[in-house]
Amino acid sequence: MSDNRQRPLQISVIGAGCAGLSLAARAADLPGHQISLIAPKQDDADDHIWGFWAMPWVQTATLAARKQWTKWRIISHDQDVLHRADQHPYCAIHRHHWLQDCRDKAKASGVRFHPELVMQAADDQILDSRPPQVPDDMMLQHFVGWEVTVAAGTFDPTTAILMDFRCDQTQGMHFIYCLPFSDHQALIESTLFSPERAPANFYDRAINTYLHTICGLSAFNVSRRESGVIPLGVLGQHDPGLVGIGANGGAIRPSSGYAFSFIQKQIDHAVAQAVAGKPLAVGVPHSAFELWMDRIFLAVLRRQPDLAPAIFTAMAAALTGDEFAHFLSGEAGTKIWLKVILAMPKIPFLWGLLHPEAKAAA
């Protein structure tokens, strides 16, 4: 008697970072698929915080977040914009917590972990999550963060500070990012947008200065440090012959560096396709219009980084909190985009429109 049972569709994912493990954690939603992760060794990179806005495709991460904020601020020397968003709070999750949770779910669902790729049949699907190559002179988001413990009552734990431009602007667009987990614990990051990293002591000095001059602190303890570099732009794939996923599949938003939410969005769409009986198709989670606008925006920032405080505070002031969350989560409609465009300085953005690939010095 012949066995008419259908062979599971084999999906091999190269890499077990955020994208690979996030897909593997959804294995229970993919009956008829056998997922394998190709990872020579377990990822042991330092822990850091991933920020995102609560959206349907990140519901699991929202529930697992270390903290959520329904209020956030964007500050310059002459403006202080406060947003409130009850529907889409800003969330922060630890990298290690998310990856371990995904690993546990993957193993419980029978996902296989292999040290090397083994092809089994011609219809096996391979997804490549290895980091893409970053061209020289590409705009980068680079940062150093300290998690600090201070005297009780120092921080307002109800309000995140997404951008505070009251800091040294000599190295490019620079802001301080402050996530208060309680009234005495917070993550303080010095973040730069520029083609080159600053000297190592630049970030530490910026955080020190912020804690002393803005927060009014004379003493604090650093419990954890984090750092990173995120490319800002459209990147070629690590291997053009394979389907990319995660950062290697265009998930990083060029204008902001946000990746975690867009990786989950990319995976959620692919899983929904497969559940509907279609192939597990992985696509770029940004529209062509968004990518075009991002190129213009980055050209302006590269040429005139000193405009950044005015650009971001004007954009924030033009939007409600929920609209701001939708915009930075790739869910902006025509109304929101029109508000953003009208809030931008016209001459610099007209120049950016005409020179979207310009490489003026930052």
C-alpha positions in Angstrom: 0.0 0.0 0.0 1.4 3.4 -1.0 1.9 6.2 1.6 0.0 9.2 0.4 1.1 11.4 3.2 2.6 14.6 1.9 6.3 15.3 2.8 6.7 18.4 5.0 8.1 21.4 3.1 11.6 21.9 4.4 12.7 25.4 5.3 16.3 26.0 6.3 17.2 29.4 7.8 20.9 30.3 7.8 21.6 32.1 11.1 19.9 32.0 14.5 19.7 35.7 15.4 16.5 37.7 15.7 15.1 36.9 12.2 15.9 33.2 12.3 14.7 32.5 15.8 11.6 34.7 15.4 10.5 32.6 12.4 11.4 29.4 14.2 9.3 30.5 17.2 6.3 30.5 14.8 6.8 26.9 13.8 3.5 25.9 15.5 1.7 28.2 13.1 3.2 26.4 10.1 1.8 22.8 9.9 3.2 21.0 6.9 6.6 22.8 7.3 9.8 21.5 8.9 12.0 24.4 9.9 15.8 24.0 10.5 18.1 26.7 11.8 21.7 26.6 10.5 23.9 28.0 13.3 27.4 26.8 13.8 27.3 28.2 17.4 24.9 29.8 19.7 24.7 33.6 19.5 26.6 35.0 22.5 26.5 38.7 21.6 26.0 41.2 24.4 22.5 42.0 25.5 20.8 45.2 24.5 17.3 46.8 24.3 15.1 46.7 21.3 12.5 49.4 21.1 9.2 49.3 19.1 5.6 50.5 19.2 2.8 48.1 20.0 1.3 46.8 16.8 -0.7 43.7 15.9 2.4 41.9 14.5 4.4 42.4 17.7 1.7 41.4 20.2 3.9 38.6 21.7 6.8 40.9 22.1 4.6 43.6 23.6 3.3 41.2 26.3 7.0 40.2 27.0 8.3 43.8 27.1 10.3 44.9 30.1 8.3 48.1 30.1 5.7 50.1 28.1 5.3 53.9 27.9 2.1 55.6 26.7 4.0 58.9 26.8 7.2 60.0 25.2 9.1 63.3 24.5 11.2 64.7 21.7 13.3 67.6 22.8 15.5 70.3 21.3 17.0 73.5 22.8 13.8 75.4 21.9 11.1 72.8 21.7 9.7 70.0 23.9 7.0 67.8 22.2 5.1 65.4 24.4 3.1 62.6 22.8 0.5 60.3 24.4 -0.6 57.2 22.6 -3.0 54.8 24.4 -3.4 52.5 21.5 0.2 52.1 20.5 2.6 52.5 23.5 6.3 52.4 23.1 7.9 49.2 24.3 11.3 47.9 25.2 12.4 44.3 25.3 15.8 42.7 26.1 17.5 41.0 23.2 18.5 38.0 25.3 15.0 37.6 26.7 13.4 37.6 23.3 15.9 35.2 21.6 15.8 32.7 24.5 12.0 32.7 24.4 12.0 32.2 20.7 14.6 29.4 21.1 12.5 27.6 23.7 9.3 27.8 21.5 11.2 26.6 18.5 12.6 23.6 20.3 9.2 22.8 21.7 7.7 22.8 18.2 10.4 20.4 16.8 12.6 22.9 15.0 15.9 21.4 14.2 19.3 23.1 14.9 22.2 22.1 12.6 25.8 23.4 12.5 25.8 23.4 8.7 23.4 23.4 5.7 22.3 20.0 4.4 20.1 20.0 1.3 17.5 17.2 1.2 15.4 17.9 -1.9 15.2 20.2 -4.8 12.1 22.0 -3.4 13.8 22.8 0.0 13.5 26.5 0.8 16.6 28.4 2.0 16.3 31.7 3.8 19.5 33.7 4.6 19.6 35.9 7.7 23.4 36.6 7.6 24.2 40.3 7.9 24.4 42.1 4.5 27.6 43.8 3.4 27.7 47.5 4.3 29.2 49.8 1.6 31.8 52.3 2.6 30.5 55.8 3.4 26.9 54.6 4.1 25.0 56.5 6.7 25.1 54.7 10.0 23.3 54.8 13.3 25.8 54.1 16.0 25.3 54.3 19.7 26.6 53.5 23.2 24.2 53.0 26.1 24.5 52.7 29.9 21.9 51.3 32.2 22.2 53.3 35.3 20.9 53.2 38.9 20.5 56.5 40.6 18.7 58.1 43.6 15.0 57.4 43.9 12.8 60.0 42.3 15.3 61.0 39.6 13.4 59.8 36.5 9.8 60.1 35.5 9.0 56.4 34.8 5.8 57.3 32.9 7.6 59.0 30.0 10.3 57.8 27.6 12.6 60.3 26.0 13.1 59.2 22.4 15.3 62.0 21.3 16.9 64.8 23.3 19.1 67.0 21.1 20.5 69.0 23.9 23.9 67.5 23.4 27.1 67.9 21.3 26.2 68.2 17.6 29.7 68.5 16.2 30.0 64.8 15.0 26.7 64.6 13.1 23.1 64.3 14.1 23.3 63.4 17.8 20.7 62.8 20.4 20.3 61.2 23.8 17.7 58.3 24.2 16.4 57.8 27.7 14.2 54.9 28.8 13.3 55.2 32.4 12.4 51.7 33.7 11.6 53.1 37.2 12.2 56.4 39.1 15.8 55.2 39.8 16.8 53.0 36.8 17.1 54.0 33.2 18.9 53.2 29.9 20.7 56.3 28.6 22.1 56.1 25.1 24.2 58.5 23.0 23.1 58.0 19.4 24.7 59.4 16.3 23.6 59.4 12.6 26.7 59.9 10.5 28.9 57.9 8.0 31.6 57.3 10.5 31.7 56.3 14.2 32.9 58.9 16.6 35.9 58.4 18.9 35.0 56.0 21.7 35.1 58.6 24.5 32.6 60.8 22.6 29.6 58.6 23.6 30.7 58.2 27.2 31.3 61.9 27.6 27.9 62.7 26.1 26.1 60.3 28.6 28.1 61.7 31.5 27.3 65.2 30.5 23.6 64.4 30.2 23.4 62.7 33.6 25.2 65.7 35.2 23.7 68.7 33.4 20.2 67.6 32.3 19.4 65.1 35.1 21.3 67.0 37.8 23.1 63.9 39.1 26.4 63.9 40.9 26.5 60.1 41.4 25.3 57.1 39.6 26.1 53.4 39.1 26.4 51.7 35.7 25.0 48.2 35.8 25.2 47.3 32.1 26.6 48.8 28.9 25.5 48.2 25.3 26.6 49.5 21.9 25.8 48.9 18.2 26.1 50.1 14.6 23.1 49.9 12.3 23.4 50.7 8.5 20.9 53.3 7.2 20.1 52.6 3.6 19.1 50.0 1.1 21.6 47.1 1.3 22.4 44.3 -1.2 21.9 40.8 0.1 24.7 38.7 1.7 24.2 36.2 -1.1 22.1 37.4 -4.0 21.3 33.8 -4.9 19.4 33.2 -1.7 16.2 34.7 -0.3 17.1 37.1 2.5 15.2 37.5 5.7 15.6 40.1 8.5 18.3 42.7 7.9 19.4 40.7 5.0 15.9 40.9 3.6 15.6 44.6 3.8 13.9 44.8 7.2 15.9 47.7 8.6 14.0 51.0 8.1 16.6 53.2 6.4 15.5 56.5 7.9 15.4 55.3 11.6 17.4 52.1 12.0 14.4 50.4 13.5 14.6 46.7 12.7 12.9 44.6 15.4 9.3 45.5 14.6 9.9 45.3 10.9 11.5 41.8 11.2 8.4 40.6 13.0 6.2 42.3 10.4 8.1 40.6 7.6 7.8 37.2 9.3 4.1 37.7 10.3 3.2 38.4 6.6 5.2 35.4 5.4 3.5 33.1 8.0 0.0 34.5 7.0 0.7 33.7 3.4 1.7 30.1 4.3 -1.4 29.6 6.5 -3.5 30.7 3.6 -2.0 27.9 1.5 0.4 30.1 -0.4 4.2 29.8 -0.5 6.2 31.1 2.5 7.2 34.3 0.6 9.5 36.7 2.4 9.4 40.3 1.2 10.7 43.7 2.1 8.4 45.2 4.8 8.6 48.7 3.4 6.8 50.2 0.4 8.7 51.6 -2.5 7.3 55.1 -1.6 8.7 54.8 2.0 12.1 53.8 0.7 12.1 56.7 -1.8 11.2 59.2 0.9 13.8 57.7 3.2 16.5 58.2 0.6 15.6 61.9 0.4 15.5 62.2 4.2 19.0 60.6 4.6 20.4 62.9 1.8 19.2 65.9 3.8 20.6 64.7 7.0 24.0 63.8 5.4 24.2 67.3 3.9 22.8 69.3 6.8 22.8 67.3 10.1 22.3 70.6 12.0 18.7 70.6 10.8 17.9 67.3 12.6 16.5 68.9 15.9 14.1 71.1 13.9 13.1 68.3 11.6 12.2 65.8 14.3 10.5 68.2 16.6 8.5 69.7 13.7 7.5 66.2 12.6 6.5 65.2 16.1 4.5 68.4 16.7 2.6 67.8 13.5 1.4 64.3 14.6 -0.5 62.8 17.4 1.1 60.1 19.5 -0.7 57.3 17.7 0.0 58.9 14.3 3.7 59.1 15.2 3.7 55.4 16.2 2.0 54.5 12.9 4.5 56.6 10.9 7.6 55.0 12.4 6.0 51.5 12.2 5.5 51.8 8.5 1.7 52.1 8.8 1.3 55.8 7.7 -1.5 56.5 5.3 -1.9 59.5 3.0 -3.1 61.8 5.8 -0.1 61.2 8.0 2.4 61.4 5.2 0.9 64.7 4.1 1.3 66.1 7.7 4.9 65.0 7.8 5.7 66.5 4.3 4.1 69.8 5.2 6.1 70.0 8.4 9.5 69.6 6.7 11.7 72.5 5.7 11.0 73.0 2.0 14.3 74.0 0.4 16.5 71.3 2.0 14.0 68.6 1.1 13.6 69.9 -2.4 17.4 69.6 -2.7 17.2 66.1 -1.3 14.4 65.3 -3.8 16.8 66.3 -6.7 19.9 64.6 -5.1 18.6 61.5 -3.2 21.9 59.7 -3.6 24.1 62.6 -2.6 27.1 61.9 -0.4 27.9 65.3 1.0 30.1 65.3 4.1 28.2 65.0 7.4 
